[in-house]
Amino acid sequence: MSTFQRGKFIFLSKDYYDVAIDLIVWYYRPPPPPNFFDQIDLNKDGVLDKDEIERYFQDLGHEVPEQLWEMEDKNKDGVISWEEFSGPKGDSPPSVKEDL
């Protein structure tokens, strides 16, 4: 075994020490940021439409900001894609739910 005791302390070999540090770092890692895009995209089609945006703000008890579409819908196609969305959205685009 790679451990030995000396008094009240247990000394670990380098390999066990590295694993212990990795576990501590993993345990105390910060939670991932919220993914607002996924929360707003109710039908999971990979884009945010006006109904989804209105419902999200309505649920929060707020009005949709006047310039939201101007700022977020960069290609002016009437929806906000994951790439266009400037809020917290995770690291990769959501997988799109396909209709069968």
Secondary structure, DSSP 8 states (H G I E B T S, - for coil): --EEEETTEEEE-HHHHHHHHHHHHHHT-------HHHHH-TT-SSEE-HHHHHHHHHHHT----TTHHHHH-TT-SSSEETTT--S---SS--------
